[in-house]
Amino acid sequence: MSIQSGSPNSEATPPYSSRHGSSRNSISSLHAREKSSGSKNDTGSSTGIHERLGQHGASGGKDLNDPYLGDASTGGSAEDSSPSRFLYLLITCLAIGGFLFGYDTGVIAGALLPIKEEFGLTSQQQEFVVGGTTLGAIIGGLLAGGLSDRVGRKPVTLLSSVIFVVGAALMTFAHHYWLLLFGRVVVGVGVGLAALVVPLYIGELAPSAYRGRLVTMNVLLITGGQLVAYLVSSALTDVANGWRWMMAISALPALLQLVTLPFLPESPRYLVKKGDIAGAEAVLRRCMGISDANDGYITKEVDAIRESLELSHKTRYKDLLRKDLRRPLIIACFMQAWQQLSGFNTAMYYSATILKMAGFPNAKSATLFSLLIAGTNMLMTIVAIKIIDKVGRRKILLVTMIGMIAGLIVLGVAFIKIVGFTVHQDECVQYGDNCAACLTDDRCYFADESNICQEMPWDGTGTRPTYTGVCPNRTNGIKAGSWVALASLVFYVASYGLGLGNAPWLIQSELFPLDIRGKATGMATACNFAGNLIISLTFLTLTQRITPTGTFWLYAGILVIAWLFVYFMVPETAGLNLEAIQELFRTEAAASNSGPTSMIDSQHTDHHEEEARRRRRGGQDSDEL
């Protein structure tokens, strides 16, 4: 297939892709060509688009039709410059949305036990309270894509802050179960908006060399929000109306973002899309800290963004079915689904409940040890920020998912020692003298004097009191099985924080062209929250039906399937700019439509392209001599 390089509306198709049968071979070829193209680096631009789809202005003798040849004329200083202080300030302000995401999803872990006591919630009602935020997040995720494409990234981020404040007020002053549930759903809408638009916003501001770690800063703030939520929960567990204060505190960061964000700029890509070229240039200059002497470089950046927009067309959701977008959409949606179906959020939402099942004697101790889980997640996210661009997304996923599987298997074994394989019984007395299994059932308590499980009597308000005792064999301290359960849970969370907790968000921000990116990432984010909702609404039920051990081993089995998906479907994107990544899928789609004649023609064209590169490199070497 010949390359259509003359028309700005055509999709350039580098010919090499037709010779590669698998995505891994194609992506390896692309990496190799980037390294051999003669450019000083492959870091890309402040918007993630290097001038590899054709340079504008002085070419310096370079072939303008070479889609992956860098432009040395821009100079190394501009491309190699670190993100400016202003960019870090902007991203920190944006990432408050990530912090709110983490806080509002994590706070329920410590608040659930006192809420259960105050409202007398059944297991199913507890699942609805936990899952209400996720349901709202699905709605927010579906709305965020279209909204961010229509009105911009900044207004949607502001809207999420307003929704966070309203939801916090509803939950704080809720005195009925249904109002509490509605408040959780409202907060969830804010979570869904922030979860999509914040990483999208950051990804469009960040230089490609720093994009991985800067997008991952949002994930760091998510885990930081979860850790703060655990700290607040631990401090307020024994305070009167403590859970209400936990909910009220979530309004403070949202108010801070509402005050600061109006003074910060819109995404440069969105500004170019709307025709505000001067505004886009000003944002790029401030974000990269580039002086007026490098105006030529900024102009080239804007031209690259404009060319990317011209290569796209007005899109609708059905355009995601195009061949060049089909595989990226499958990767983005399934990676987000695997992130949730791995069961991680059971560790976040139900950590105190899990540890209480595992033998930690009361809500206070279970919540306290939950801090270790949240702290581990945040620590490993910091490590991921340091290494994700160097090691690569794919390699980190393949290694850490094995660690998650191992952690879940050991966690299941620990629960065999603690509660055995006892499933939920119709009557409390059927648990017999299995105290640990008895106390996992909200209806029951363990009668020490008769050494048998019995049903908790109803009180005068129509609810059951909460049993606060411990099993007789635990009175001398927490047993070994409980410590093994905690250790394996921490190992599982550490593996998640290093890989699957970060990579899906980063990968989905890299796969799609600008005009469809909002809609595509909206669908992927909706898949994330759909998986989250499934996990939230089924965990307690699964532990009753197939035992805790069976539940954790089910998650391990899902992770095995997820590992195979990553191995066969997900290419490595580290070190490639956004347009190069998208070009990969366009060329693969074109190659799938190519017949034998067009493939021969493509190889012939590729031979001449390679010869041209060699001549250019030789000319550059002569100039240096």
N, C-alpha and C positions, 0 to 999 in steps of 0.2 A: 504494500500500500504506500503510495507516495505521500509526502508531507505537504499539507495545505498550510503554508506559512504566510501567504500573502493576505488572506482575508482576515480581518480582526474578529469576525464572528465565527470563524471555523475553529474547530478543536484540533490543535496541533497534535500530531501522532508520531512521536519518535519511533523509528522503525525497529529498533532492537527488540522491542517487546514481543514481536511475533515469533521470535525464535525460542522463547522460554516457555516451558510447559507449566510451571508452577509459580505460585505467588512468591515463594521464597527465592527461586532463581531470578525472577524478574526484579525483585527488590535488591538482591545482591548485585545484579548487573547495574542497576541505577546507582547504588552506592559506589561501585567501582568507577563508573563514568564520571560521577561527581568528583572523585579524587583525582582522576586523570585529565580533567578538563583544563587544567592550567590555572585555575583561580587560586588565589592565596588562601582562601578558606571557604567553607561551605555553611557558614553560620546563617546566611540569609539576612534579611532586613528586619527593621524594627516591627514590621507587620507580618513577618514570616514569609515574604515573597521576595526572592532575589531576582535580579534581572536575567533569568535564564530562559524566558520565553521570548527573547528578542530584545536587544538593547535599543534605546532611543538616543538620538544625538550622536556625538562623535563615537565612532566604534573603535578607533585605534587599530584599524586593520583587521578586526575580527569579523567573522562571518555572522551576519545579522540573523541568519536562519538557523543557527545552532541553538537549540532550545535549552541546553544545559551548560552553556559556557558562561562563566562569570565575567565580570567586567572589571579588569584591573584598574581602569582609569578612574574609578571612583575612589581609589586609594584605600589602604588598609585601615587607616585610623577610623573612618566612619563606620565601616562594617564591624570592626573589632571593638568598638566602644562599648563599655559596660552600660547597663540601664542606669538612667540618671536618678538622682535623689527624688526628683519629682515623680518619676514612674513608680518608685517604691512606695511613696506616699499615696499615690493614686490606688495602687494595688492593695495596700493595707486598708484603705477606706472601703474599697470594693469587697475585700475579704471579710469585712464585718458581717456581710450576708452569709458567708460560710460559717462564721462563728455562731450566728443565730440558728442556722441549720443544725449545727452540732448541739447547741444548748437545748433547743426545743425538742430534738429527738432523744437526747441523752437524759434530760431531767426526769423523764417518766420512770427511769430505772429506780431512782430513789424515792420518787413521789408515789409510785404505784402501791406500795405496801400501806402507807398511811391513808391514801385515798380509798383503798379496799376496806380498811377498818372503818373509816368515817361513813362511807356510803353502803357498806355491806355488799360489795360487788361479788357476783359469781365469776367463775373462770371465763365464761363467754363475755361478760361485761368488761372484765379486765382486758381481754383481747381487743374489744371494740375501742376502749379508751386508748390503748397503745396504737391500734391500727387507724384511728380517726385521723391522726396527723398524716399518715401515709395516703389515705384516701384523698384528703385535701391536696397533698403533694402531686398526686396523679392529675387532678384538675388543673393545678397551677402549672405543671410541666407541659400539659397539652396547650394551655393558653400562652405560655411564655414564648414559644417559637414564633408564632404569628405576630404577637405583640412586639417582640424585639426586632423583627424585620420591618414592621410598619412604623413604629414610633421611635425606635432606637433602644440601645442597651441601657443607657442612663435612666430614662423614665421608668423602665420596667424595674430596675433596681430600687428606685425610690418607692414605687408602688409596693414592692415586697416589704419595705421597711414599715410603711403605713399599716399593712396587713398584720405584721408581727405585733405592733403596738395594740391594735384592736383585739387580736386573739389573746394576748396576754391579759388584757383587762377582763375579757369574758371568762377566762379560766380562774382568775384571781377571785372574782366575786360570785362564782358559781356555787349555788347551794342545792342544786338538783343535778342528778346524773345527766339528764339530757342537755342541760346548758353547758356542763363541763365537756360533754362529747362534742357539742357544736363548736365550742372554743378551740378544741383540739383540731377539728376539721379546718377552721379558719386559719389557724397557725400553719396548718399543712399547706394551704394554698400559697402562703408566703414562702414556705420551704421549697415548694416546687418551682416558683418563679426564680428564687435565688440560686437553686441548684443548677438551673439551666443557664441563666444569663450571666452569672458571675464568672464561671470558667470561660465562657464564650467571650466576654468582655476582656478578660485578662489575656486570653490567647491572641486576640487581635491587637493588643498593645505591645506584646512582648517580642523582643528579638528572638529568632528561631533558636539561636545558641543557648538562650536562657529560658525558652518557652516552657520546657519541662519543669524546671524548678520553680518558675514563677506561677504557673498554673497549679502546681502542687502546693504552693503557699496557701491557696484556698482550701485544699484538703487539710493542711496543717491547722488552719483556723477552725475547720470543722471538728477535728479531733481535739483542738484546744477548747472549743465550746463544750464538747462532751466531758472533758476533764473538769472544767469549771463547774458544769452541772453536777458532777459527782461530788466535788468538794462542797458545793452549796448544800446538796442533799445530805451529805454526812453531817454538816454543821447544824442543819435544821431538822433532822429526823425526830429529835425528842422535844422540839419546840412546839408550843401550841399554835395550830394553824400553820405549821412550818411549810407544808406543801404549797400553801397559797403564796407565801413569800417566795418560794422557788419559782412559781409561775410569774409573779410580778417582776422579779429581777430581770426576766428576759426582755422587758420593754426598754431597759436602759441602753443597751448597745444599738437597738433600732432607732432610738431617739438621737443618739450620737451620729449615726449614718444619715439621718434626715437633715441634720444641721450641716454636715460637712459636704455631702455629695453634690448639692446644687452648685458648688463653686468649682467642681472638677469637670473636665471635658468629656465629650462623647468619643466613641471609638473612631479612629481615623478612617477605617474602612467604611463605616456607615456614613461618615461625612462625605467621602468621595462618591458613594452611591447616591447621595442626595444632591451632589453638585457643589458642595462647599469645599472647593479645592484649597482655598487660602486657610480655612479652618483646619483641614487635614494636615497641611504642611506645618502649621503652628504646633499642632499636637505632636507630630512626629519629631519636630525639632526639640521640644521640651522633654519628651520621653527619652530621647537618645542623648540629650545634652550636647547637641551638635551646634557649632557656631555658624554664623552667616556665611563663612568661607566655604561651607559644604552645602550651599543651596542647591548646587547641581546634583548632589547625591539625593537630597530630599525630593527634588523634582523627579528623579528616576524612580524613587520609591512610589510616588503618587502615580506615575505613568504605569508602573507595574500593577498597582491596585486597579487602575482604570482598565488596563488590558485584561486583567482577570475578570472584571465585571463584563467586559465586552464579549469575552469568550462564553459567558453564561447567558441565559435568557430568562425571561420572566417565568417564574416557577410556581407550580402548584403541588399539592401533596402527591398527586398521581405521577409527577415527574420523578419521584423517588423510585419508581419502577423501571426507569431507564437502566440499560445494561451497565453503564459506567457507575451508577449509583447503587445498584442492587447489592453488590457484595459489601461495600462500605456500610450500608444500612444494616445488613445482616450482622456484620462484625460489631457495630456500635450497639445494636439492640441486645444481642446475645451476651456481650461482655457486661453490659449493665445488669442483665437478668442474672448472669452467673454470680455477679458480686453479691446480690441479695439472696439468691437461692442457696448460696454456700452456708447460710444460716448465721452470718456474722451478727446481724442486728438482734438476734436472740441474746447474744452476749452483751449487747448494749442496752436493749430495752428490758431484758429479764435477768440481768446479771445478779442483782440482789436475790431474786426469786430462785435462780439456779443454785446459787451458793447456799441459800437456805435449804433447798432440796438436798444439797451435798453435805449437810451436817453442820453448817455454821449456825450457832444457836438462836440468833435473833436478828431483827431487821437492822439494828445498829452495826453489828459485826459484819453482816453480809454486805451492807452498803459501804462500810469502811474498806473491806477487801476489794470491792468493785472499783475503788480508786486505782488499785494496782492494774486492773484491766485497762481502764481509760488512759492511765499514764503510759502504759506499754504501747498502746495504739498511737499516742501522740509522739512518743520517742522514735518509734520505727518510721513514722511519717517524716520526721526530720531527717532520718538516715536516707529515706527514699528521695528526698529533695536533693541530697548531695550526690546520689549515684545514678538517678534514673536516666539522665542524658548520657552518662558515660557508659553504663552497662547496657542500657537498652530496655525498652518496655517488654519485649517478647521474652528475653532471657530471664528477667526478674520474675515474670509471671510463671514461667515453667518451673522455676526452682521453688518459689514461695508457695505455690499451690500444692506441691508435694508436702511441704511443711504443714499446711493447713489440714491436709488429709490425715497425716500422722497424728496431729494434735487431737482431732475429732475421734480417731480410733481409740487413743489412750483415754480420752474423756469418757467414752462409752464403757471401757473396761473398768474405770474407777467407779462409775455408777452401778455396775454389776456388784461390786464389793459393798457399796453403800446401801442400795435399795433392792438389788436383785432385778429379776425380770418381771416383777409384779405389775400388772396392768391395773387400770381403774376398776374398782369393784362397785357393784350396785349398792352394797351396804357396808358401813364402816367395819362391822364385826368380822367381815370376810377377810380383812387384812390380818386378823389374828394377832400374833405377837411381833409382827414385822413393823416395828415402831417407825423406821425411816420411811417406808412406803405409806404408812398411816398418815404421817404429817405432811405428805405431799398433797393430800386431799383436804380441801378447805372445809368439808363438812365434819371432819373427824378430829378427835384428840386421843392421846394415849393415856389410859388410866394406869398409873404406876402400881397402885395397890393390887389390881387384878391382872396386870401384865397383859392387857388386851386393848385393841383399838375399839373406840366407842364413838357414837354420833354426838356431835356438839348440840346441846339443847338450844332452841330458839329463845331469844329474849323478848321483852315486852314491846319492842319497836318493830318486830317482824324481821329482824336480822339475827345472824349468828355472831356471838362474840368470837374474837380471834384468839386461838390458843397460843400462848406465849411460852409454853414449857419446852423442854428438850427431852430427848430419849434418855432413858436411864444409863445406857452404856456410853453416853456422851457427856455426862456430868463432870468427868475428870479431865475434860479438854477435848479439843477437836481431834478426831482420829485420822490415821494415815491416809485412808481412802479420800477423805475430804481435801487433804493437802495435795494429793495426786491430781484430784479434779481441778483444783485451783491452778496448779502448775501447768497442766495440759491446756487449760483454757487460756492462760497467759501466752503459752507458746503458739497456740492457734491464732490468737489476736495479733501477736508479733508478726507472724508470717503474713497475715492479712494486711496489716499496716504497711508492710514493706512492698507489697505487690498489688493484690487485687483491690485494695482500698484506694489506690491512686491511679493505676494505669488506665482503667476504663474511662475515667473523666478526661484524662489527657488524650487518649486515643480518639475519642469521639470529637474532640475539638480540632483534630488534625485531618479528618478524612474527607470533609465535604467542601465544595465550592461555596463562595460567600452567599450567593443568592438563595441557596437551598439550605445553608448551614443552620439557620434558626429552626426551620421546620424539621430537619433531620435530627438535630440534637434534641429537639422537643420530643420527638417520638422515642428516641433512645432513653431520655430521662424518664418518660412515662413508663417504659419497660422496667427501668430501675425501681420505680415506686410501685409498679404492679407486683414485681417480685417481693418487694418489701412488705406490701399488704398481705400477700399470701403467707409469708413467714410470720408476720405479726398476728394474724388471725387464726393461725393453726398450731403455734408452738405448744401452748398449754394443752390443747386438745390432743396433739400427737403424743405428748409425754404421758397422757392418761391412757391412750389407746394402744400405743406400741412401746411404752416405757421410755424414760429418758435415754437409755442406751440405744434403743432402736431409732430414736429421733436423731441422735448425733451421728449414728452410722448411716442413716438416710442422707444426711447432709454430706457426709464423706463420699457416698456413692455419686451424688450429684457433682461433686468436685472432680471426680475421676472423668466424668463426661466433659466437664468444662476444660480440664487439662488437655484432652484430646482435641477439643475445638480450637484451643489456642495453638496447639502444635500444627494442625493442618490448615487453619484458616487465617491466622493473624500474622501479617508481615511485620518486620521491624521497621519502625519509622524514625528512630533516633538519628539525628544528624541530617535529616532531609527537611527542606523548607516545605511550607504548606502546599504550594503549587506543584512541586515535584511529587509529593505524595498523591495528590489528586490526579496528576498526569499518569501515574502508574496505573490507576484503575481505568482511566480513559483508554490507554493503550491496550490494556488487557481485553477490554470490551471490544475494541476495534479488531484485535487479533482474532477474537472468537468468531468474527464475521468474515474474516479474510479467507479467500480461497487459495489454492496452490500458486496461481499466477501472481496474485498480489503479494504473497509471501516472498516469492523469488524477487519480485521488484523491490520489496522492502529490504531484503538482504543486500541487493545491489546498491540501493541508496545508502544503506548503512555503511557499506564498504567505502563509498566516497566520503561520507561524513567523517569516518575514522581517519582517512587519508588527509582530509582538510585539517583535522585536529593536530595530526603529527606535523604537518607543515607549519601550522601556527606556533606550535611549541618550539620547533626548530628555529623559527624566526625570532622568537622571544629570547632563546638562548644566545643567538647571534648578537642581538642588541645588547645583552648583558656583557658579552665579551668585548 
